[in-house]
Every structure is written in C-alpha cells, then in structure tokens.
Amino acid sequence: MSPARLPHLLPQLLIARDELRLMARNRVAVIAFVLVVLLTLAAVVSAWAHQRGIADLRARHAAAAEAAFKGQPDRHPHRVVHYGTFIFRPLGPLAAFDPGVDAFTGNSMFLEGHRQNSANFGDVRQSSLLVRFGQLTPAFVVQVVVPLLLVFLGYGALARETERGTLRVLMLQGATRRQIVGGKLMALGVAALLAGLPAMIGLVAIAGQPGAMTLSILTIALGYAAYLALWAIVILLVSAIVRRSRDALLALVAIWAVAVVLLPRVAPDIASAAIPLTNRLQTEVAVARDLRTLGDTHNPDDPHFAQFKQALLARYGVARVEDLPINYKGALGIEGERLTAALYGRHATASYAAQARQTALVDRVGLLSPTIALRSLSMAAAGTDFAGHRRFLEQAEAYRYALVQRLNRMQMEHVRYDDDSATDAGADRRKRVTAQHWQAMPTFRFDPPAGRDLAAGALPGLVVILGWLAAAAAALAFASQRLGAR
C-alpha cells in the first residue's frame, strides 16, 4: 500500500473500528453471531457425516447387487436379461457442501431388458417432511441464515448516524461521505467474512478428499464471497436511503423474505405450472402405445420384423431361420432392444427438454433473486444439479443397453436355434450358458465430469451475482453522494 494513501484510509479504518466495537457491545447481535457460527460448524459436521453414511450405504448396496448378478448359476441368457441388476448413483466429493437435487431425484436404478426405469428411493420420499424444507448444510446456512444475521448487524449503520445527527459531526471532523460509507462497509464486510468463514473452512476440508476439483471449489468460494458482499452493500444502501433505523430494518427484512424465502420457493412452482411434465404412469402409457406401432417380435406376420427376417436370411444366403449360422431369436432380441431403447430415448429426451425449460424459467426468476442464482451456481459447481442427475441417467442407460445387447448377442452366438425352440426334457439344460459369461460382465462405473466443465456450468449464476453486485455498488455510490443532504 502506498504511504500517500494511508491518510485517506485512516478515517475509514477508524470508522470501521468504531462500528465493529458498536456491534460487539450489542449482546443480542453477539449471541446471534455466535449461534450462526456454531450452526455453520454443526452443518459442516452433520452434512459431512450424512454424506459419508449415504456413500457407504450405496457402496454396500452396489456391491451386494453386483455379487447377486454375477452369482447367478448357468442359465439361459434371456433369463439374465430379465433378472436385471441394480446400480446406485455415487456422490461427488462436494455433495457434502451442497447436496443439491440428490434428495429429490432418487439414487438407485433397476436395469433390465426392454424398458428404462427411473431413479428411485430419494431421501425426501423416505424421510420426514422436514427434509422438504432443506437439509442443514453449509450452503443452506450461508444462503439463508447469514444474510439475515448481516441485516440485524448492519441495518442501522448509516440510518442511525442520520437519525441521531452524528453524521454531520463526522463530516465536520473532516470525514468525507465516501470515507464514512467505506468504513461502515469495511466493518460489515469483516462481519460477513467471519460469518462465512466456517462454511469456507468446511469447503476447504471437503476439498482435501480425493476427487475434489480445485476449479469448482474456487468457483463456489467466489460465488459465495460475491453473494455476501452483495448483501453488505444492499444493507448499507437501504440504511443510507431510509432515515430511521426501524424503517431500514423493516425494509431489509422484507427484502430478505422476498429474495431468500419467497422467490426461491415460488419459482419452481411457477415453472411446474407453466411447463408441466408427464408423470411416470403417463410415460408408461405413451410408451406402450408407441410400442404397438413399432412391431411385435412374437408375431411372425409383423411387417417390420418380417422384413427384418427376410433381410437377415438374404445376408446369410439361406432360406430358413433354422439354416442360419446364428440363433435367430438372439438376433430378434437385439433388433427389438434397439427399437425399444430408441423409443424410450425419445421420451427421455422430451422429458429432459421440458425439465431444461423449467430450469431456464427458474433461472430467469433468478434475475430477481440472487439467492436463486447462487443456488444454481453452487449446485452446478458441486455437480449436484439436474445436469449432474441427467449425466447419471444417461450413463446408466448406456450401460444398461450395452449389458442387454451383450446378453442378446450371447444368446445369438452360444445358444443353438434348435435347442432354443426345443421342448424336450433335456432342452432346458442345452439352452444354458456357463456363469462365467456374466461373471465377466463389466461393472458400472460412473464417469464424473471434469472440474472445468462444472465451473463452466456455474458461470451463468456467477454472472448474475456479479451483475447484482455491480448494480448495488453503483447504487450505493450514488446514494453516498446524497448522504446527509436532508
């Protein structure tokens, strides 16, 4: 720092010191501050323990499901197709800081042939109604509780000086309006830093585990720092505009209630009403209706599969399916799975598009509420937003399709057509293949996104918050010029 600037900063430092001293004398404010810090530490510990417990539970269930699938005896491959298996969505390293939509979307899927199942067993459906109001996490505390604490700490920072007439005294002593506002802002910024520090410590602790990505962590830290800085500026802005401390408190509490509580709760309902989604039953009915138009693999006169049969016979130069060097039933299974997977894929794509429109609508409401923008940023950087859930669903479907087609190919290549069609006493034994085939099946492995991709997904939310911060800073600079003029 240049020595020439010290005389200019000295009044700001003195004003900041006096403001912090005044905050420390307020016992109610001190108690509230200590409670918020303790609440944040409790949120860090409880969220960490909760996520570790969930991760261990899912890992045990995944291992049990894999053992059950690979422990099947010798049997017909198509029976294995219908036996299916369970997979579980793994948690990212930053889910302990912000679990996002994980509690609502489900965490396990049953994979089987001929159909795509949705994720099940979300925590909200299995827990008390309190889970619907938000888990106690570091992200929740900083987004909701810390701004309210800052409101009660700083609502009278400037209104109090105007109300008591001490503002003119400060100006007569040589302090400029800019120095007064700068000192007050510095004091409130220190309070915001101390209030948000436990959550950032928790974030740094989480960052020490394997898989945590530095770029995502820095994006989260920058977003929350800008969010708290925005609240500090807004508090001083209202305190500068409103002449009485009581009115400033009422105005700030109203702003907090609308921006932090009302809009984040109402925005999803608005999006659901404006862009309705088909439920699971409606989707199943639509898929069943469309399947009838695709063709029936069990109907030899079905036009599509009759054409498929003729093309297959022509490819191998034979006249009957019995003369094919492969099992026709296995080839039929491969074609049928291809068609049904494409049909389910079209319905899934339509559902994803509708949910993306809902998310975009909520994000537009986020232009009115920086809390919505921060939540979007936080979940995107942590990989716990809807895009992260969709990533799991798409990888799960790719794994399911490859698994089923591998079993269909096994039937086509390792089971003779004559044996597959036989009904004699020994036919069942001849249709079986050895268990070594499913023991060699690859295990599902979720491929997490790179840190730069998560940070890129968080950029829109960060831009909104920084835009709010710039607008609030400009408004405070303008209001500061009129400070004490009335």
SULTAVEN-V970492 format. One record per pair of residues at least 12 apart in sequence whose ideal C-beta (glycine too) atoms are under 8 Angstrom apart, sorted by sequence separation. I is the first residue (numbers start at 0). J is the second residue. D is the distance in Angstrom with one decimal. If there is no record, write none. Layout:
((I;J;D) (I;J;D))
//
This chain:
((105;117;6.9) (106;118;6.6) (107;119;5.8) (308;320;6.9) (311;323;7.1) (418;430;5.4) (88;101;7.7) (105;118;3.2) (106;119;8.0) (107;120;5.3) (166;179;7.1) (203;216;7.7) (237;250;5.3) (362;375;6.1) (68;82;7.2) (104;118;5.8) (105;119;4.7) (106;120;5.9) (202;216;6.3) (237;251;5.4) (361;375;7.8) (415;429;7.5) (68;83;8.0) (105;120;5.6) (106;121;6.8) (68;84;4.2) (105;121;4.5) (106;122;7.9) (311;327;7.2) (414;430;5.6) (67;84;7.6) (88;105;8.0) (104;121;5.9) (202;219;6.4) (234;251;6.0) (237;254;7.2) (88;106;4.8) (103;121;5.3) (202;220;6.6) (233;251;7.7) (414;432;6.7) (65;84;7.1) (87;106;5.9) (88;107;7.2) (102;121;5.9) (103;122;7.9) (160;179;7.5) (308;327;7.5) (311;330;6.1) (413;432;4.9) (64;84;5.6) (87;107;4.9) (88;108;7.9) (101;121;7.8) (102;122;4.0) (103;123;5.2) (64;85;4.0) (86;107;7.0) (87;108;8.0) (101;122;7.5) (102;123;5.2) (199;220;6.2) (233;254;7.0) (64;86;7.2) (85;107;5.7) (86;108;5.5) (157;179;7.6) (64;87;7.8) (85;108;7.0) (157;180;7.1) (409;432;6.2) (413;436;7.6) (61;85;7.5) (85;109;5.6) (86;110;6.2) (102;126;7.9) (199;223;7.3) (307;331;7.6) (60;85;7.0) (61;86;6.7) (84;109;7.6) (85;110;7.3) (198;223;7.2) (61;87;4.6) (83;109;5.7) (84;110;5.5) (157;183;6.1) (60;87;5.8) (83;110;5.5) (156;183;4.4) (304;331;6.8) (307;334;5.5) (358;385;6.0) (409;436;5.9) (83;111;3.5) (102;130;6.0) (195;223;6.3) (58;87;7.8) (82;111;7.8) (83;112;7.5) (195;224;7.4) (57;87;4.1) (81;111;6.1) (88;118;7.0) (153;183;7.5) (156;186;7.5) (304;334;7.2) (355;385;8.0) (57;88;7.3) (58;89;8.0) (80;111;7.0) (81;112;6.1) (156;187;6.5) (304;335;7.9) (354;385;6.2) (406;437;7.9) (57;89;6.8) (80;112;3.8) (102;134;6.7) (195;227;5.3) (57;90;7.4) (80;113;7.9) (153;186;7.9) (194;227;7.5) (153;187;4.4) (54;89;7.2) (77;112;7.9) (152;187;6.8) (192;227;7.7) (296;331;5.2) (303;338;8.0) (405;440;7.1) (54;90;5.0) (98;134;6.1) (191;227;4.2) (296;332;7.4) (53;90;6.3) (153;190;7.3) (191;228;7.0) (98;136;6.3) (149;187;6.6) (152;190;5.3) (296;334;7.6) (351;389;6.0) (402;440;6.5) (97;136;6.2) (191;230;7.0) (296;335;4.4) (50;90;5.9) (96;136;6.7) (97;137;7.7) (188;228;6.8) (191;231;5.2) (95;136;7.7) (96;137;5.4) (97;138;3.9) (149;190;6.5) (96;138;5.8) (149;191;5.7) (188;231;5.4) (50;94;5.4) (51;95;7.6) (187;231;4.4) (294;338;7.1) (50;95;4.1) (149;194;7.0) (293;338;5.0) (347;392;7.4) (398;443;4.9) (49;95;7.7) (145;191;7.3) (148;194;5.9) (293;339;7.4) (60;107;7.2) (184;231;6.2) (187;234;6.4) (47;95;4.8) (50;98;7.0) (184;232;6.9) (187;235;6.6) (395;443;7.2) (46;95;4.9) (57;106;6.4) (145;194;4.8) (290;339;6.8) (293;342;6.5) (347;396;7.5) (394;443;8.0) (46;96;7.1) (57;107;7.6) (145;195;6.0) (184;235;5.6) (394;445;6.0) (46;98;7.4) (183;235;5.8) (290;342;6.6) (344;396;7.5) (394;446;6.3) (53;106;7.8) (289;342;5.5) (343;396;7.9) (141;195;5.6) (391;445;6.3) (180;235;6.5) (183;238;8.0) (286;342;6.3) (340;396;7.7) (141;198;4.8) (286;343;6.5) (140;198;6.4) (390;448;6.6) (180;239;7.1) (137;197;7.6) (138;198;7.5) (286;346;6.1) (340;400;5.3) (137;198;4.0) (285;346;6.6) (387;448;7.6) (137;201;4.9) (282;346;5.9) (336;400;7.2) (137;202;6.9) (382;447;6.8) (382;448;6.3) (336;403;5.5) (337;404;7.9) (282;350;7.4) (336;404;6.0) (386;456;6.1) (333;404;5.9) (336;407;6.1) (382;453;5.4) (381;453;7.5) (384;456;7.3) (277;350;7.0) (380;453;5.3) (276;350;6.5) (333;407;4.6) (379;453;6.4) (380;454;6.2) (332;407;4.0) (333;408;6.5) (380;456;7.3) (276;353;5.5) (379;456;3.9) (380;457;4.1) (149;227;7.3) (153;231;7.0) (156;234;7.2) (157;235;6.1) (275;353;8.0) (276;354;6.8) (329;407;5.5) (332;410;6.3) (333;411;6.7) (379;457;4.1) (156;235;5.9) (159;238;7.9) (274;353;5.6) (329;408;6.7) (332;411;7.5) (150;230;7.8) (154;234;6.4) (158;238;4.6) (162;242;6.4) (329;409;7.5) (377;457;7.7) (146;227;7.6) (149;230;5.3) (153;234;4.4) (157;238;4.1) (158;239;7.6) (161;242;5.4) (162;243;5.5) (276;357;7.6) (329;410;3.6) (330;411;5.2) (376;457;4.5) (379;460;6.7) (141;223;5.6) (145;227;6.6) (149;231;6.3) (153;235;6.6) (156;238;5.1) (157;239;4.6) (162;244;5.9) (274;356;5.0) (328;410;6.6) (329;411;2.6) (375;457;7.6) (154;237;7.5) (155;238;6.5) (158;241;5.4) (274;357;5.0) (328;411;7.7) (329;412;7.0) (376;459;7.9) (377;460;7.8) (142;226;7.5) (146;230;4.6) (150;234;6.0) (154;238;6.0) (158;242;6.4) (273;357;7.9) (326;410;5.9) (375;459;7.1) (376;460;3.1) (49;134;7.5) (141;226;7.5) (145;230;7.9) (149;234;6.0) (153;238;6.8) (158;243;6.1) (159;244;5.1) (326;411;4.8) (329;414;6.8) (375;460;4.1) (376;461;5.4) (141;227;7.4) (158;244;4.6) (270;356;8.0) (271;357;6.8) (274;360;6.7) (325;411;5.0) (326;412;7.3) (328;414;7.9) (374;460;7.8) (270;357;4.1) (273;360;6.2) (325;412;6.4) (372;459;7.9) (373;460;6.5) (46;134;7.1) (158;246;7.4) (270;358;7.6) (326;414;5.3) (328;416;6.6) (372;460;4.4) (376;464;7.0) (46;135;7.0) (155;244;3.8) (158;247;4.3) (326;415;6.5) (327;416;5.5) (372;461;7.9) (45;135;5.9) (46;136;4.5) (154;244;6.4) (267;357;7.7) (270;360;4.4) (326;416;4.7) (46;137;6.4) (269;360;7.0) (270;361;5.2) (325;416;7.9) (328;419;5.2) (372;463;3.8) (373;464;6.1) (155;247;6.4) (269;361;8.0) (328;420;7.8) (372;464;5.3) (42;135;4.8) (154;247;4.7) (155;248;7.4) (323;416;6.8) (326;419;5.9) (41;135;7.2) (42;136;5.6) (43;137;5.2) (154;248;4.4) (266;360;7.7) (267;361;6.1) (369;463;6.7) (42;137;5.1) (266;361;4.7) (269;364;7.0) (321;416;6.1) (365;460;7.2) (369;464;5.3) (372;467;7.7) (320;416;6.5) (321;417;6.9) (38;135;7.9) (42;139;7.0) (151;248;7.6) (154;251;5.3) (362;459;6.8) (366;463;6.3) (39;137;6.2) (42;140;5.0) (150;248;7.3) (266;364;4.1) (362;460;7.8) (365;463;5.9) (369;467;4.8) (266;365;7.5) (39;140;4.8) (150;251;4.5) (38;140;5.8) (39;141;7.4) (96;198;7.9) (150;252;6.4) (262;364;6.1) (266;368;7.6) (35;140;7.3) (96;201;6.7) (147;252;7.8) (150;255;5.8) (262;367;6.1) (263;368;6.3) (266;371;6.1) (38;144;6.6) (39;145;7.9) (95;201;7.9) (96;202;5.4) (262;368;4.0) (263;370;5.5) (147;255;5.6) (262;370;7.3) (263;371;5.3) (35;144;5.8) (93;202;8.0) (96;205;5.6) (146;255;5.8) (258;367;7.7) (259;368;7.5) (262;371;6.4) (35;145;6.3) (95;205;5.3) (258;368;4.7) (257;368;7.7) (258;369;6.8) (259;370;4.8) (263;374;6.8) (93;205;6.2) (147;259;7.6) (258;370;5.6) (35;148;5.0) (92;205;6.3) (146;259;6.1) (92;206;7.8) (32;148;6.4) (92;208;5.2) (143;259;5.6) (31;148;5.8) (92;209;7.2) (142;259;7.1) (143;260;7.6) (92;210;4.3) (93;211;6.5) (91;210;7.0) (92;211;4.2) (93;212;8.0) (31;151;6.4) (32;152;7.3) (92;212;7.9) (93;215;6.4) (97;219;7.7) (28;151;6.3) (93;216;7.3) (96;219;7.1) (27;151;7.9) (28;152;5.5) (93;219;7.4) (22;152;5.6) (18;156;6.4) (229;369;6.0) (226;369;6.3) (226;370;7.9) (226;373;4.9) (223;373;7.1) (222;373;5.9) (43;197;6.6) (47;201;7.5) (222;376;4.4) (223;377;7.6) (14;169;7.5) (39;194;7.8) (43;198;7.0) (46;201;7.8) (222;377;6.6) (42;198;7.6) (36;193;7.6) (40;197;5.1) (43;200;7.4) (47;204;7.7) (219;376;7.4) (32;190;7.4) (36;194;6.9) (39;197;4.0) (43;201;3.4) (47;205;7.2) (218;376;7.1) (219;377;6.0) (222;380;7.4) (35;194;5.8) (39;198;5.2) (42;201;7.7) (14;174;6.9) (32;193;7.6) (36;197;5.6) (40;201;7.8) (43;204;7.3) (219;380;4.8) (32;194;6.7) (39;201;7.5) (117;279;6.1) (218;380;4.6) (219;381;6.9) (10;173;7.2) (10;174;4.8) (14;178;6.9) (18;182;6.7) (22;186;7.2) (216;380;7.8) (10;175;7.8) (14;179;6.0) (17;182;8.0) (18;183;5.7) (215;380;4.5) (215;381;6.9) (11;178;5.1) (14;181;7.8) (15;182;4.5) (19;186;4.9) (215;382;7.4) (10;178;4.5) (14;182;2.7) (15;183;7.3) (18;186;3.6) (22;190;6.6) (10;179;8.0) (13;182;7.0) (14;183;6.5) (18;187;7.6) (11;181;4.4) (12;182;7.0) (15;185;4.0) (16;186;7.8) (19;189;6.4) (7;178;7.5) (11;182;4.1) (14;185;7.8) (15;186;4.2) (19;190;7.5) (10;182;6.8) (14;186;7.5) (114;286;7.9) (12;185;7.5) (11;185;6.0) (15;189;7.2) (112;332;7.9) (113;335;7.3) (113;336;6.8) (112;336;6.4) (114;339;7.1) (115;340;7.5) (113;339;5.4) (143;370;7.7) (115;343;4.2) (142;370;5.8) (114;343;7.0) (115;344;8.0) (142;373;5.9) (115;347;6.8) (142;374;6.6) (142;377;7.7) (215;450;4.9) (218;453;7.6) (222;457;6.9) (229;464;6.6) (236;471;6.2) (138;374;7.8) (214;450;4.1) (218;454;4.5) (225;461;7.4) (232;468;7.0) (239;475;6.9) (210;447;7.1) (212;449;7.4) (213;450;6.5) (214;451;5.7) (217;454;7.7) (212;450;2.9) (215;453;4.5) (219;457;7.6) (222;460;6.7) (226;464;5.8) (229;467;5.4) (233;471;5.4) (236;474;5.5) (240;478;5.8) (138;377;5.3) (214;453;7.5) (215;454;5.6) (218;457;4.9) (222;461;5.3) (225;464;4.9) (229;468;4.7) (232;471;4.4) (236;475;4.6) (239;478;4.4) (214;454;4.6) (218;458;8.0) (221;461;6.8) (225;465;5.8) (228;468;6.1) (232;472;5.7) (235;475;6.0) (239;479;6.5) (212;453;6.6) (215;457;7.6) (222;464;6.0) (229;471;5.8) (236;478;5.8) (218;461;6.7) (225;468;5.3) (232;475;5.3) (239;482;5.6) (242;485;7.0) (80;332;7.6) (76;329;7.7) (77;332;6.8) (118;388;7.5) (118;391;7.7) (118;392;6.8) (99;377;7.7) (100;378;7.0) (99;378;3.9) (97;377;4.5) (96;377;7.8) (97;378;5.8) (104;385;7.7) (115;396;6.0) (99;381;6.2) (101;383;5.6) (99;382;8.0) (100;383;6.4) (97;381;4.6) (99;383;2.7) (100;384;6.4) (104;388;4.7) (108;392;7.8) (115;399;7.2) (96;381;6.1) (98;383;5.7) (99;384;5.4) (100;385;5.9) (110;395;6.9) (97;383;5.9) (93;380;7.2) (94;381;6.3) (100;387;7.9) (101;388;7.7) (108;395;5.3) (93;381;3.8) (94;382;7.6) (99;387;7.1) (100;388;5.9) (110;398;7.2) (111;399;7.8) (93;382;6.5) (94;383;5.3) (110;399;4.1) (91;381;6.4) (93;383;7.3) (91;382;4.3) (112;403;4.5) (184;475;7.9) (91;383;6.6) (110;402;6.7) (111;403;7.8) (112;406;7.5) (112;407;7.9) (180;475;6.8) (91;387;7.3) (180;479;4.6) (88;388;7.7) (179;479;8.0) (177;479;6.1) (180;482;6.9) (88;391;4.8) (176;479;5.0) (179;482;7.1) (176;480;6.6) (176;482;4.7) (176;483;6.8) (86;395;5.9) (86;398;7.2) (170;483;6.2) (166;482;7.0) (167;483;6.0) (166;483;4.8) (84;402;7.8) (161;482;7.7) (161;483;6.9) (80;403;5.6) (161;485;7.9) (157;482;6.9) (80;406;5.0) (79;406;5.4) (80;407;7.1) (77;406;7.2) (76;406;4.5) (77;407;7.7) (76;407;7.2) (76;409;4.4) (77;410;5.8) (76;410;4.3) (75;410;7.3) (76;413;7.4) (76;414;6.9) (75;414;7.0) (75;427;7.9) (75;430;4.8) (75;431;5.9) (76;432;6.0) (89;445;5.1) (91;447;6.4) (74;431;5.3) (75;432;7.5) (86;443;4.6) (88;445;7.1) (73;431;4.4) (74;432;7.6) (79;437;5.8) (89;447;8.0) (73;432;6.6) (73;433;5.4) (74;434;7.9) (76;436;7.5) (73;434;5.4) (72;434;5.7) (71;434;6.1) (70;434;8.0) (69;434;7.9) (71;437;5.9) (69;437;5.8) (68;437;6.6) (69;438;4.8) (69;440;7.0) (68;440;7.4) (65;442;5.9) (61;443;7.9))
//
